[in-house]
Amino acid sequence: MTNSTRVPLKSVPLSLVALDGHLLDFGLRPKLTGMRRFTVEFFYFGVKEARACLFVALFFTAVFALPRSGLFGIPRYDALLIIAIAIQSWMIWAKLETWDELKAICLFHVIGFVLEVFKTSAGVQSWAYPDFAYSKLFGVPLFSGFMYAAVGSYVIQAWRLLDVRIRHHPPYWMAGLNALVIYGNFFTHHYIGDYRGYIAACTLGLYARASVVFRPLDRDRNMPLLLAFVLIGFFIWLAENVSTFFSVWSYPNQIGAWAVVHLGKWSSWSLLVIMTFTIVANLKHIKERIHIPP
């Protein structure tokens, strides 16, 4: 880009779109060395992670801030559904999210909602949504799917902002089959036993050589992909503890008084993150292989 067409960042109105443009500028910073480089890179990494969590932050702020009695006469679960749709609409309007990304997020919403319907059914009752809502379907408030969509939104946004690439990715068909088994086990373990340990072992072998390459600033960094899955799962487990504390939903052992969510849920969320990542990776792989004529 020539000097006559390049617009200095300081002259661009302060907005998230301008911030995205700045974060996606991977130009070299040759003067950064030593501790100064570490500090700046760590700062940019934090900013990119925070930006990737935009939908997560806005949605869960509403989850934690809304009183249990609702807002302006609207039941809490219904208000959360309205807020989630409003956030998504705003992100599309502000060009912070593409239509393709929205389609993927809707897919995560459906996958999550189906799981919620099963888990809260009379024969399973893994957890419950005790409050009234007009937008409940099969006993599950429609906003609940956005909690799973939030994970998908983070993965999609982080992939773009951090210029994520995967080294030694396993064959896509094997990763896809593994994701299907992970999802299926959430249902079948109520009837034929929980094979989470075996699935985790297979996943460990499948992704043992895989590493995620990302760019916090202007240089590529990498970490084991499995470590990324575990870390994301941990932060989701922390968010789940906060959500149950505010009685957004409750596990059976939390009905009388709140208790810390069982540590085993950390592994469940990590597996769900793997499933989410696999969907995003496969969608990107498919899109790269499709030729769209101009």
Backbone as CSV, one residue per row, in Angstrom:
resi,resn,N_x,N_y,N_z,CA_x,CA_y,CA_z,C_x,C_y,C_z
1,MET,0.846,-1.195,0.000,0.000,0.000,0.000,0.880,1.243,0.000
2,THR,0.597,2.177,-0.835,1.413,3.389,-0.948,1.072,4.352,0.167
3,ASN,1.984,5.354,0.379,1.756,6.343,1.412,0.531,7.200,1.153
4,SER,0.171,7.348,-0.133,-0.978,8.196,-0.472,-2.301,7.565,-0.097
5,THR,-2.301,6.214,0.081,-3.552,5.541,0.398,-3.594,5.005,1.824
6,ARG,-2.442,4.939,2.460,-2.423,4.403,3.819,-2.925,5.454,4.802
7,VAL,-3.878,5.064,5.636,-4.440,5.982,6.627,-3.818,5.688,7.973
8,PRO,-3.180,6.655,8.608,-2.582,6.411,9.916,-3.642,5.977,10.912
9,LEU,-3.261,5.058,11.791,-4.217,4.554,12.760,-4.796,5.666,13.618
10,LYS,-3.973,6.655,13.984,-4.448,7.705,14.881,-5.536,8.560,14.261
11,SER,-5.651,8.553,12.912,-6.683,9.345,12.269,-7.974,8.556,12.075
12,VAL,-7.921,7.250,12.360,-9.104,6.418,12.225,-9.956,6.576,13.475
13,PRO,-11.276,6.733,13.334,-12.129,6.849,14.510,-11.960,5.631,15.411
14,LEU,-11.937,5.876,16.713,-11.768,4.793,17.660,-12.971,3.879,17.592
15,SER,-12.794,2.673,17.108,-13.878,1.711,16.990,-13.287,0.319,16.993
16,LEU,-14.152,-0.658,17.179,-13.678,-2.026,17.185,-13.198,-2.458,15.813
17,VAL,-13.802,-1.910,14.755,-13.352,-2.226,13.400,-11.928,-1.724,13.198
18,ALA,-11.669,-0.492,13.654,-10.315,0.052,13.557,-9.349,-0.760,14.417
19,LEU,-9.821,-1.183,15.578,-8.980,-2.008,16.449,-8.631,-3.328,15.760
20,ASP,-9.611,-3.938,15.105,-9.351,-5.174,14.376,-8.287,-4.965,13.301
21,GLY,-8.403,-3.855,12.588,-7.417,-3.553,11.556,-6.027,-3.423,12.128
22,HIS,-5.934,-2.786,13.282,-4.637,-2.630,13.940,-4.102,-3.973,14.427
23,LEU,-4.962,-4.785,15.022,-4.530,-6.077,15.541,-4.110,-7.032,14.430
24,LEU,-4.690,-6.857,13.248,-4.370,-7.724,12.124,-3.189,-7.203,11.299
25,ASP,-2.604,-6.099,11.732,-1.407,-5.576,11.076,-0.202,-6.300,11.668
26,PHE,0.333,-7.268,10.914,1.424,-8.092,11.414,2.790,-7.581,10.965
27,GLY,2.883,-6.262,10.705,4.151,-5.702,10.281,5.244,-5.897,11.324
28,LEU,6.479,-6.012,10.872,7.594,-6.288,11.771,7.867,-5.111,12.702
29,ARG,8.236,-5.430,13.924,8.674,-4.422,14.905,10.127,-4.720,15.254
30,PRO,11.086,-4.340,14.382,12.483,-4.756,14.573,13.140,-4.168,15.813
31,LYS,12.622,-3.070,16.349,13.264,-2.425,17.493,12.916,-3.116,18.811
32,LEU,11.960,-4.043,18.783,11.538,-4.698,20.015,12.435,-5.891,20.301
33,THR,13.085,-5.868,21.433,13.952,-6.973,21.831,13.812,-7.210,23.330
34,GLY,14.235,-8.386,23.748,14.300,-8.697,25.166,12.985,-8.569,25.899
35,MET,13.064,-7.990,27.094,11.899,-7.856,27.958,10.842,-6.949,27.351
36,ARG,11.299,-5.932,26.594,10.331,-5.029,25.972,9.472,-5.781,24.958
37,ARG,10.107,-6.643,24.167,9.338,-7.438,23.199,8.358,-8.361,23.919
38,PHE,8.827,-9.037,24.966,7.942,-9.934,25.716,6.729,-9.181,26.247
39,THR,6.957,-7.993,26.813,5.872,-7.216,27.397,4.854,-6.790,26.342
40,VAL,5.357,-6.289,25.203,4.461,-5.830,24.142,3.695,-7.000,23.532
41,GLU,4.386,-8.101,23.288,3.712,-9.273,22.722,2.648,-9.803,23.671
42,PHE,2.982,-9.866,24.950,2.018,-10.360,25.936,0.812,-9.439,26.006
43,PHE,1.044,-8.128,25.903,-0.056,-7.166,25.920,-0.965,-7.379,24.713
44,TYR,-0.371,-7.510,23.523,-1.172,-7.705,22.311,-1.911,-9.041,22.352
45,PHE,-1.265,-10.062,22.896,-1.933,-11.345,23.045,-3.168,-11.209,23.925
46,GLY,-3.028,-10.474,25.028,-4.158,-10.252,25.921,-5.275,-9.479,25.254
47,VAL,-4.907,-8.440,24.479,-5.915,-7.641,23.776,-6.652,-8.494,22.744
48,LYS,-5.920,-9.312,22.004,-6.547,-10.163,20.981,-7.458,-11.201,21.623
49,GLU,-7.021,-11.762,22.746,-7.871,-12.719,23.447,-9.142,-12.038,23.956
50,ALA,-8.994,-10.839,24.500,-10.163,-10.099,24.985,-11.108,-9.769,23.838
51,ARG,-10.546,-9.367,22.704,-11.382,-9.054,21.539,-12.096,-10.302,21.030
52,ALA,-11.403,-11.436,21.036,-12.016,-12.692,20.601,-13.158,-13.098,21.517
53,CYS,-13.094,-12.641,22.759,-14.133,-12.959,23.750,-15.238,-11.908,23.781
54,LEU,-15.353,-11.082,22.744,-16.323,-9.992,22.758,-17.740,-10.501,23.013
55,PHE,-18.196,-11.465,22.215,-19.547,-11.990,22.423,-19.654,-12.673,23.780
56,VAL,-18.623,-13.437,24.139,-18.620,-14.121,25.429,-18.772,-13.121,26.565
57,ALA,-17.981,-12.046,26.512,-17.986,-11.049,27.588,-19.333,-10.342,27.690
58,LEU,-19.861,-9.907,26.547,-21.132,-9.179,26.568,-22.283,-10.085,27.026
59,PHE,-22.300,-11.304,26.486,-23.393,-12.222,26.816,-23.358,-12.628,28.282
60,PHE,-22.176,-13.012,28.782,-22.116,-13.477,30.164,-22.173,-12.321,31.166
61,THR,-21.841,-11.123,30.742,-22.106,-9.964,31.602,-23.601,-9.827,31.834
62,ALA,-24.372,-10.017,30.768,-25.832,-9.982,30.895,-26.324,-11.133,31.771
63,VAL,-25.742,-12.316,31.587,-26.139,-13.486,32.385,-25.953,-13.216,33.868
64,PHE,-24.813,-12.622,34.225,-24.512,-12.397,35.633,-25.197,-11.149,36.188
65,ALA,-25.481,-10.174,35.323,-26.010,-8.899,35.804,-27.527,-8.888,35.928
66,LEU,-28.222,-9.653,35.085,-29.686,-9.620,35.115,-30.202,-10.228,36.419
67,PRO,-31.115,-9.544,37.081,-31.689,-10.122,38.306,-32.540,-11.342,37.978
68,ARG,-32.695,-12.214,38.931,-33.467,-13.438,38.711,-34.924,-13.131,38.399
69,SER,-35.391,-11.987,38.866,-36.788,-11.593,38.625,-37.012,-11.097,37.206
70,GLY,-35.948,-10.907,36.437,-36.094,-10.449,35.062,-35.856,-8.960,34.925
71,LEU,-36.264,-8.416,33.774,-36.008,-7.013,33.476,-37.225,-6.421,32.776
72,PHE,-37.743,-5.311,33.327,-38.904,-4.628,32.753,-40.078,-5.580,32.530
73,GLY,-40.265,-6.479,33.475,-41.369,-7.420,33.373,-41.108,-8.600,32.464
74,ILE,-39.915,-8.654,31.838,-39.557,-9.766,30.958,-38.798,-10.802,31.781
75,PRO,-39.237,-12.066,31.782,-38.514,-13.094,32.534,-37.036,-13.161,32.136
76,ARG,-36.201,-13.539,33.088,-34.750,-13.482,32.868,-34.308,-14.271,31.643
77,TYR,-34.779,-15.492,31.490,-34.347,-16.302,30.360,-34.758,-15.672,29.025
78,ASP,-35.945,-15.081,28.983,-36.394,-14.425,27.750,-35.557,-13.190,27.458
79,ALA,-35.247,-12.426,28.516,-34.415,-11.232,28.341,-33.025,-11.610,27.829
80,LEU,-32.481,-12.722,28.320,-31.159,-13.172,27.860,-31.191,-13.582,26.393
81,LEU,-32.290,-14.172,25.962,-32.426,-14.529,24.548,-32.443,-13.275,23.684
82,ILE,-33.203,-12.277,24.096,-33.282,-11.008,23.354,-31.916,-10.340,23.293
83,ILE,-31.211,-10.341,24.419,-29.888,-9.713,24.477,-28.906,-10.448,23.573
84,ALA,-28.918,-11.780,23.590,-27.998,-12.566,22.765,-28.229,-12.292,21.280
85,ILE,-29.490,-12.252,20.870,-29.811,-11.968,19.466,-29.384,-10.548,19.099
86,ALA,-29.588,-9.619,20.037,-29.204,-8.227,19.791,-27.684,-8.099,19.630
87,ILE,-26.930,-8.806,20.459,-25.467,-8.753,20.361,-25.005,-9.299,19.019
88,GLN,-25.558,-10.447,18.614,-25.186,-11.035,17.339,-25.550,-10.124,16.167
89,SER,-26.718,-9.526,16.227,-27.148,-8.609,15.165,-26.224,-7.409,15.085
90,TRP,-25.842,-6.878,16.237,-24.938,-5.725,16.267,-23.574,-6.082,15.704
91,MET,-23.064,-7.279,16.024,-21.750,-7.683,15.528,-21.752,-7.833,14.009
92,ILE,-22.849,-8.328,13.459,-22.961,-8.420,12.000,-23.054,-7.020,11.388
93,TRP,-23.888,-6.177,11.969,-24.073,-4.812,11.463,-22.762,-4.015,11.517
94,ALA,-21.995,-4.217,12.594,-20.735,-3.479,12.779,-19.566,-4.125,12.045
95,LYS,-19.848,-5.221,11.306,-18.817,-5.935,10.546,-17.723,-6.505,11.445
96,LEU,-18.116,-6.864,12.654,-17.198,-7.530,13.572,-17.291,-9.043,13.423
97,GLU,-18.248,-9.474,12.631,-18.474,-10.885,12.402,-19.021,-11.031,10.987
98,THR,-18.596,-12.062,10.285,-19.075,-12.273,8.921,-20.306,-13.179,8.941
99,TRP,-21.000,-13.223,7.809,-22.169,-14.087,7.707,-21.770,-15.554,7.826
100,ASP,-20.619,-15.925,7.286,-20.147,-17.298,7.414,-19.907,-17.655,8.881
101,GLU,-19.335,-16.706,9.625,-19.108,-16.939,11.049,-20.432,-17.069,11.797
102,LEU,-21.410,-16.261,11.420,-22.728,-16.338,12.048,-23.366,-17.700,11.787
103,LYS,-23.232,-18.204,10.561,-23.790,-19.530,10.233,-23.163,-20.606,11.108
104,ALA,-21.851,-20.513,11.304,-21.171,-21.502,12.151,-21.654,-21.397,13.593
105,ILE,-21.851,-20.173,14.072,-22.314,-19.964,15.440,-23.729,-20.512,15.611
106,CYS,-24.572,-20.347,14.595,-25.932,-20.914,14.638,-25.871,-22.435,14.715
107,LEU,-24.909,-23.033,14.016,-24.728,-24.486,14.084,-24.375,-24.908,15.506
108,PHE,-23.471,-24.170,16.153,-23.114,-24.480,17.535,-24.327,-24.323,18.455
109,HIS,-25.153,-23.326,18.172,-26.360,-23.108,18.971,-27.261,-24.330,18.894
110,VAL,-27.472,-24.842,17.707,-28.340,-26.009,17.526,-27.750,-27.230,18.226
111,ILE,-26.441,-27.465,18.035,-25.784,-28.611,18.670,-25.908,-28.525,20.187
112,GLY,-25.688,-27.335,20.736,-25.778,-27.156,22.179,-27.194,-27.303,22.689
113,PHE,-28.160,-26.768,21.951,-29.543,-26.830,22.394,-30.047,-28.275,22.429
114,VAL,-29.700,-29.060,21.415,-30.095,-30.470,21.396,-29.532,-31.196,22.616
115,LEU,-28.286,-30.915,22.957,-27.670,-31.526,24.134,-28.389,-31.081,25.402
116,GLU,-28.762,-29.806,25.478,-29.477,-29.290,26.643,-30.826,-29.989,26.818
117,VAL,-31.549,-30.174,25.730,-32.858,-30.831,25.801,-32.708,-32.239,26.370
118,PHE,-31.692,-32.950,25.911,-31.473,-34.308,26.405,-31.073,-34.310,27.875
119,LYS,-30.123,-33.438,28.237,-29.582,-33.443,29.600,-30.611,-33.012,30.646
120,THR,-31.564,-32.195,30.257,-32.573,-31.725,31.205,-33.865,-32.534,31.142
121,SER,-33.922,-33.548,30.291,-35.139,-34.351,30.141,-35.443,-35.112,31.430
122,ALA,-36.678,-35.554,31.543,-37.137,-36.207,32.773,-36.348,-37.480,33.080
123,GLY,-35.917,-38.182,32.053,-35.198,-39.427,32.281,-33.744,-39.249,32.632
124,VAL,-33.196,-38.050,32.448,-31.776,-37.812,32.693,-31.567,-36.839,33.847
125,GLN,-32.105,-35.629,33.707,-32.065,-34.598,34.764,-30.649,-34.329,35.277
126,SER,-29.721,-34.136,34.348,-28.353,-33.796,34.759,-28.299,-32.412,35.384
127,TRP,-29.098,-31.483,34.884,-29.256,-30.157,35.467,-30.626,-29.628,35.083
128,ALA,-30.958,-28.458,35.584,-32.306,-27.932,35.343,-32.281,-26.419,35.241
129,TYR,-33.262,-25.878,34.513,-33.500,-24.440,34.424,-34.800,-24.161,35.173
130,PRO,-34.691,-23.761,36.428,-35.882,-23.714,37.283,-36.828,-22.542,37.025
131,ASP,-36.353,-21.476,36.400,-37.183,-20.276,36.272,-38.138,-20.357,35.083
132,PHE,-39.219,-19.591,35.188,-40.211,-19.540,34.101,-39.663,-18.728,32.922
133,ALA,-40.080,-19.133,31.708,-39.747,-18.367,30.504,-40.747,-18.708,29.406
134,TYR,-41.100,-17.693,28.618,-41.974,-17.923,27.468,-41.223,-18.651,26.350
135,SER,-39.902,-18.475,26.330,-39.095,-19.011,25.234,-38.531,-20.390,25.531
136,LYS,-39.134,-21.100,26.473,-38.696,-22.457,26.750,-39.259,-23.414,25.707
137,LEU,-38.418,-24.313,25.236,-38.820,-25.343,24.284,-38.335,-26.674,24.832
138,PHE,-39.274,-27.606,25.057,-38.955,-28.883,25.702,-38.323,-28.663,27.073
139,GLY,-38.747,-27.596,27.736,-38.250,-27.304,29.074,-36.915,-26.592,29.115
140,VAL,-36.368,-26.252,27.953,-35.058,-25.594,27.891,-35.206,-24.198,27.298
141,PRO,-34.733,-23.166,27.986,-34.801,-21.813,27.421,-33.907,-21.699,26.190
142,LEU,-34.390,-21.028,25.173,-33.661,-20.943,23.901,-32.321,-20.222,24.034
143,PHE,-32.185,-19.385,25.052,-30.924,-18.659,25.203,-29.773,-19.613,25.502
144,SER,-30.075,-20.801,26.038,-29.020,-21.707,26.495,-28.083,-22.122,25.364
145,GLY,-28.617,-22.231,24.139,-27.766,-22.596,23.018,-26.659,-21.594,22.774
146,PHE,-26.887,-20.338,23.181,-25.871,-19.310,22.972,-24.659,-19.516,23.880
147,MET,-24.818,-20.282,24.959,-23.661,-20.560,25.803,-22.669,-21.442,25.061
148,TYR,-23.170,-22.352,24.249,-22.296,-23.177,23.411,-21.809,-22.366,22.213
149,ALA,-22.696,-21.544,21.665,-22.314,-20.682,20.544,-21.208,-19.719,20.965
150,ALA,-21.197,-19.326,22.241,-20.160,-18.417,22.731,-18.786,-19.052,22.613
151,VAL,-18.695,-20.358,22.879,-17.420,-21.063,22.724,-17.002,-21.048,21.256
152,GLY,-17.967,-21.328,20.362,-17.679,-21.293,18.934,-17.258,-19.911,18.472
153,SER,-17.927,-18.878,18.999,-17.588,-17.507,18.631,-16.152,-17.186,19.017
154,TYR,-15.757,-17.605,20.224,-14.381,-17.347,20.666,-13.368,-18.034,19.750
155,VAL,-13.610,-19.313,19.432,-12.664,-20.063,18.594,-12.537,-19.405,17.223
156,ILE,-13.662,-19.015,16.640,-13.662,-18.399,15.309,-12.922,-17.065,15.315
157,GLN,-13.232,-16.216,16.297,-12.605,-14.898,16.363,-11.113,-14.998,16.668
158,ALA,-10.747,-15.883,17.612,-9.334,-16.049,17.958,-8.543,-16.590,16.770
159,TRP,-9.168,-17.471,15.999,-8.511,-18.051,14.822,-8.104,-16.943,13.853
160,ARG,-9.005,-15.988,13.656,-8.745,-14.897,12.703,-7.752,-13.889,13.279
161,LEU,-7.974,-13.444,14.496,-7.165,-12.370,15.073,-5.729,-12.813,15.364
162,LEU,-5.554,-14.079,15.718,-4.222,-14.585,16.043,-3.582,-15.310,14.864
163,ASP,-4.242,-15.254,13.706,-3.720,-15.889,12.492,-3.323,-17.336,12.783
164,VAL,-4.265,-18.079,13.346,-3.996,-19.436,13.804,-3.751,-20.376,12.632
165,ARG,-2.731,-21.212,12.784,-2.457,-22.308,11.863,-2.133,-23.542,12.693
166,ILE,-2.441,-24.694,12.144,-2.214,-25.940,12.878,-1.151,-26.764,12.163
167,ARG,-0.140,-27.147,12.912,0.891,-28.034,12.381,0.569,-29.474,12.781
168,HIS,0.779,-30.376,11.851,0.547,-31.804,12.076,-0.898,-32.086,12.498
169,HIS,-1.815,-31.404,11.840,-3.234,-31.692,12.106,-3.532,-33.116,11.664
170,PRO,-4.272,-33.875,12.464,-4.599,-35.241,12.047,-5.514,-35.221,10.822
171,PRO,-5.653,-36.347,10.134,-6.574,-36.383,8.989,-7.951,-35.861,9.385
172,TYR,-8.525,-35.039,8.533,-9.777,-34.377,8.901,-10.900,-35.365,9.152
173,TRP,-10.928,-36.467,8.408,-12.002,-37.436,8.624,-11.866,-38.103,9.990
174,MET,-10.625,-38.314,10.427,-10.412,-38.921,11.742,-10.781,-37.935,12.853
175,ALA,-10.399,-36.670,12.674,-10.760,-35.648,13.660,-12.276,-35.490,13.728
176,GLY,-12.937,-35.528,12.561,-14.394,-35.409,12.531,-15.068,-36.578,13.213
177,LEU,-14.570,-37.791,12.969,-15.132,-38.982,13.614,-14.934,-38.915,15.123
178,ASN,-13.757,-38.445,15.545,-13.483,-38.296,16.976,-14.445,-37.301,17.618
179,ALA,-14.736,-36.209,16.908,-15.676,-35.212,17.429,-17.076,-35.800,17.562
180,LEU,-17.491,-36.616,16.596,-18.805,-37.261,16.664,-18.890,-38.207,17.862
181,VAL,-17.803,-38.936,18.120,-17.777,-39.850,19.261,-17.853,-39.064,20.569
182,ILE,-17.129,-37.942,20.641,-17.184,-37.087,21.835,-18.608,-36.627,22.083
183,TYR,-19.263,-36.127,21.031,-20.636,-35.629,21.166,-21.576,-36.771,21.536
184,GLY,-21.406,-37.917,20.881,-22.281,-39.054,21.161,-22.165,-39.541,22.585
185,ASN,-20.953,-39.483,23.160,-20.763,-39.969,24.523,-21.515,-39.132,25.549
186,PHE,-21.735,-37.859,25.256,-22.518,-37.023,26.165,-23.941,-37.572,26.319
187,PHE,-24.419,-38.274,25.302,-25.754,-38.870,25.346,-25.707,-40.309,25.858
188,THR,-24.803,-41.109,25.271,-24.847,-42.554,25.510,-24.336,-42.974,26.880
189,HIS,-23.553,-42.121,27.552,-22.984,-42.563,28.824,-24.052,-42.763,29.897
190,HIS,-25.244,-42.253,29.653,-26.349,-42.478,30.593,-26.902,-43.892,30.470
191,TYR,-26.551,-44.601,29.405,-27.142,-45.903,29.144,-26.107,-47.017,29.027
192,ILE,-24.946,-46.742,28.446,-23.979,-47.818,28.192,-22.618,-47.544,28.843
193,GLY,-22.559,-46.600,29.752,-21.301,-46.321,30.433,-20.581,-45.116,29.857
194,ASP,-19.787,-44.493,30.713,-19.037,-43.301,30.315,-17.663,-43.721,29.812
195,TYR,-17.420,-43.507,28.533,-16.150,-43.883,27.916,-15.253,-42.657,27.688
196,ARG,-15.455,-41.652,28.526,-14.695,-40.415,28.380,-13.189,-40.652,28.467
197,GLY,-12.778,-41.528,29.363,-11.350,-41.809,29.511,-10.749,-42.418,28.252
198,TYR,-11.465,-43.356,27.641,-10.978,-43.971,26.409,-10.952,-42.950,25.266
199,ILE,-11.997,-42.124,25.227,-12.060,-41.097,24.180,-10.915,-40.099,24.352
200,ALA,-10.652,-39.714,25.607,-9.547,-38.785,25.878,-8.215,-39.396,25.458
201,ALA,-8.042,-40.703,25.699,-6.800,-41.371,25.308,-6.645,-41.373,23.793
202,CYS,-7.746,-41.658,23.076,-7.700,-41.633,21.608,-7.406,-40.222,21.100
203,THR,-8.020,-39.233,21.756,-7.796,-37.846,21.374,-6.343,-37.451,21.610
204,LEU,-5.790,-37.914,22.727,-4.384,-37.637,23.038,-3.476,-38.182,21.939
205,GLY,-3.753,-39.400,21.498,-2.947,-39.978,20.432,-3.146,-39.270,19.107
206,LEU,-4.381,-38.851,18.847,-4.711,-38.212,17.576,-4.020,-36.861,17.430
207,TYR,-3.979,-36.097,18.542,-3.433,-34.736,18.492,-2.065,-34.611,19.161
208,ALA,-1.407,-35.739,19.446,-0.147,-35.704,20.193,0.917,-34.854,19.502
209,ARG,0.976,-34.916,18.171,1.993,-34.170,17.429,1.517,-32.784,17.007
210,ALA,0.238,-32.508,17.197,-0.330,-31.257,16.692,0.066,-30.076,17.572
211,SER,0.387,-28.981,16.937,0.675,-27.740,17.661,-0.057,-26.591,16.981
212,VAL,-0.411,-25.608,17.777,-1.095,-24.441,17.243,-0.080,-23.314,17.089
213,VAL,-0.022,-22.760,15.901,0.863,-21.632,15.603,0.012,-20.381,15.583
214,PHE,0.413,-19.380,16.331,-0.361,-18.146,16.409,0.582,-16.959,16.424
215,ARG,0.040,-15.789,16.146,0.873,-14.600,16.012,0.343,-13.494,16.923
216,PRO,0.898,-13.371,18.123,0.442,-12.305,19.020,0.755,-10.908,18.482
217,LEU,1.904,-10.780,17.818,2.319,-9.473,17.311,2.826,-9.598,15.872
218,ASP,4.090,-9.893,15.697,4.648,-9.987,14.354,5.489,-11.241,14.148
219,ARG,5.542,-12.086,15.158,6.306,-13.319,15.055,5.435,-14.514,15.442
220,ASP,5.667,-15.627,14.782,4.906,-16.832,15.089,5.357,-17.427,16.410
221,ARG,4.374,-17.827,17.214,4.633,-18.579,18.433,3.830,-19.869,18.340
222,ASN,4.192,-20.850,19.122,3.434,-22.097,19.059,3.349,-22.743,20.425
223,MET,2.358,-23.587,20.575,2.156,-24.359,21.793,1.443,-25.652,21.419
224,PRO,1.571,-26.691,22.247,0.854,-27.935,21.952,-0.650,-27.679,21.872
225,LEU,-1.289,-28.217,20.862,-2.720,-27.993,20.677,-3.526,-28.560,21.836
226,LEU,-3.099,-29.689,22.371,-3.817,-30.297,23.501,-3.796,-29.383,24.724
227,LEU,-2.680,-28.679,24.941,-2.599,-27.744,26.063,-3.603,-26.614,25.887
228,ALA,-3.766,-26.134,24.652,-4.743,-25.083,24.381,-6.146,-25.565,24.702
229,PHE,-6.472,-26.807,24.337,-7.793,-27.368,24.638,-8.048,-27.394,26.144
230,VAL,-7.059,-27.847,26.887,-7.211,-27.987,28.340,-7.375,-26.622,29.004
231,LEU,-6.603,-25.639,28.556,-6.684,-24.296,29.152,-8.037,-23.648,28.886
232,ILE,-8.528,-23.762,27.665,-9.836,-23.186,27.348,-10.918,-23.881,28.165
233,GLY,-10.824,-25.212,28.269,-11.794,-25.959,29.064,-11.798,-25.522,30.517
234,PHE,-10.616,-25.192,31.047,-10.520,-24.745,32.443,-11.250,-23.424,32.646
235,PHE,-11.056,-22.473,31.735,-11.707,-21.177,31.891,-13.224,-21.292,31.728
236,ILE,-13.681,-22.224,30.884,-15.122,-22.442,30.772,-15.662,-23.037,32.076
237,TRP,-14.894,-23.934,32.680,-15.299,-24.518,33.966,-15.414,-23.436,35.037
238,LEU,-14.504,-22.483,35.045,-14.601,-21.367,35.985,-15.870,-20.556,35.737
239,ALA,-16.157,-20.281,34.448,-17.370,-19.521,34.111,-18.616,-20.289,34.527
240,GLU,-18.578,-21.620,34.419,-19.723,-22.431,34.824,-19.958,-22.315,36.329
241,ASN,-18.888,-22.248,37.105,-19.038,-22.062,38.544,-19.741,-20.750,38.864
242,VAL,-19.363,-19.694,38.154,-20.002,-18.397,38.378,-21.470,-18.454,37.968
243,SER,-21.764,-19.102,36.836,-23.138,-19.185,36.339,-24.041,-19.929,37.305
244,THR,-23.552,-21.046,37.843,-24.383,-21.794,38.792,-24.517,-21.041,40.118
245,PHE,-23.496,-20.260,40.472,-23.585,-19.451,41.699,-24.727,-18.449,41.597
246,PHE,-24.932,-17.887,40.375,-26.018,-16.945,40.156,-27.320,-17.648,39.742
247,SER,-27.369,-18.970,39.900,-28.573,-19.771,39.665,-29.114,-19.655,38.247
248,VAL,-28.217,-19.454,37.265,-28.662,-19.476,35.872,-29.144,-20.882,35.541
249,TRP,-28.429,-21.885,36.011,-28.904,-23.269,36.018,-28.289,-23.920,37.236
250,SER,-28.771,-25.095,37.576,-28.295,-25.759,38.792,-28.131,-27.249,38.552
251,TYR,-27.068,-27.801,39.130,-26.892,-29.242,39.150,-27.653,-29.798,40.355
252,PRO,-27.970,-31.080,40.357,-28.731,-31.659,41.471,-28.109,-31.408,42.843
253,ASN,-26.770,-31.417,42.941,-26.123,-31.201,44.236,-26.084,-29.734,44.642
254,GLN,-26.642,-28.846,43.786,-26.638,-27.416,44.094,-28.029,-26.884,44.413
255,ILE,-29.008,-27.769,44.488,-30.383,-27.329,44.702,-30.559,-26.694,46.074
256,GLY,-30.056,-27.348,47.116,-30.201,-26.820,48.468,-29.274,-25.655,48.731
257,ALA,-28.025,-25.800,48.365,-27.021,-24.746,48.546,-25.973,-24.896,47.460
258,TRP,-25.399,-23.759,47.061,-24.426,-23.795,45.972,-23.172,-24.557,46.389
259,ALA,-22.614,-25.300,45.457,-21.354,-26.004,45.673,-20.525,-25.877,44.405
260,VAL,-19.217,-26.012,44.548,-18.328,-25.924,43.401,-18.680,-27.021,42.403
261,VAL,-18.699,-26.665,41.127,-18.971,-27.639,40.081,-17.885,-28.707,40.104
262,HIS,-18.303,-29.962,39.974,-17.365,-31.076,40.045,-16.213,-30.876,39.055
263,LEU,-15.018,-31.189,39.524,-13.823,-30.978,38.699,-13.870,-31.810,37.416
264,GLY,-14.635,-32.899,37.436,-14.761,-33.725,36.248,-15.372,-32.986,35.072
265,LYS,-16.134,-31.925,35.350,-16.731,-31.128,34.275,-15.647,-30.424,33.447
266,TRP,-14.485,-30.210,34.060,-13.369,-29.600,33.325,-13.015,-30.467,32.117
267,SER,-12.939,-31.787,32.332,-12.620,-32.676,31.218,-13.738,-32.681,30.179
268,SER,-14.986,-32.584,30.648,-16.120,-32.538,29.711,-16.041,-31.296,28.834
269,TRP,-15.739,-30.160,29.458,-15.648,-28.919,28.687,-14.450,-28.962,27.733
270,SER,-13.350,-29.563,28.160,-12.186,-29.664,27.279,-12.523,-30.498,26.045
271,LEU,-13.274,-31.589,26.256,-13.700,-32.415,25.124,-14.658,-31.644,24.223
272,LEU,-15.523,-30.839,24.845,-16.451,-30.026,24.044,-15.683,-28.985,23.231
273,VAL,-14.622,-28.440,23.799,-13.777,-27.489,23.077,-13.142,-28.178,21.867
274,ILE,-12.678,-29.418,22.065,-12.097,-30.175,20.954,-13.115,-30.370,19.848
275,MET,-14.354,-30.706,20.232,-15.415,-30.879,19.247,-15.679,-29.568,18.503
276,THR,-15.736,-28.473,19.240,-15.965,-27.159,18.629,-14.838,-26.793,17.675
277,PHE,-13.604,-26.983,18.133,-12.441,-26.703,17.296,-12.481,-27.527,16.015
278,THR,-12.851,-28.805,16.141,-12.886,-29.688,14.975,-13.897,-29.199,13.949
279,ILE,-15.049,-28.741,14.412,-16.070,-28.216,13.500,-15.527,-27.006,12.752
280,VAL,-14.900,-26.076,13.485,-14.349,-24.874,12.856,-13.255,-25.254,11.859
281,ALA,-12.352,-26.154,12.280,-11.243,-26.560,11.404,-11.762,-27.225,10.138
282,ASN,-12.764,-28.079,10.274,-13.311,-28.761,9.100,-14.054,-27.804,8.186
283,LEU,-14.780,-26.843,8.763,-15.471,-25.851,7.938,-14.467,-25.021,7.142
284,LYS,-13.365,-24.622,7.792,-12.337,-23.855,7.091,-11.663,-24.706,6.022
285,HIS,-11.441,-25.975,6.333,-10.816,-26.880,5.362,-11.718,-27.060,4.136
286,ILE,-13.015,-27.231,4.375,-13.962,-27.391,3.269,-14.019,-26.130,2.421
287,LYS,-14.046,-24.978,3.083,-14.134,-23.714,2.344,-12.904,-23.499,1.469
288,GLU,-11.729,-23.886,1.971,-10.499,-23.732,1.187,-10.520,-24.602,-0.067
289,ARG,-11.242,-25.719,-0.009,-11.279,-26.654,-1.126,-12.370,-26.338,-2.142
290,ILE,-13.262,-25.394,-1.790,-14.349,-25.029,-2.712,-13.919,-23.846,-3.547
291,HIS,-14.047,-23.972,-4.847,-13.719,-22.871,-5.747,-14.973,-22.054,-6.000
292,ILE,-14.921,-20.785,-5.629,-16.039,-19.884,-5.872,-15.650,-18.948,-7.010
293,PRO,-16.265,-19.105,-8.199,-15.879,-18.262,-9.344,-16.179,-16.800,-9.080
294,PRO,-15.372,-15.866,-9.596,-15.594,-14.437,-9.376,-16.855,-13.977,-10.089
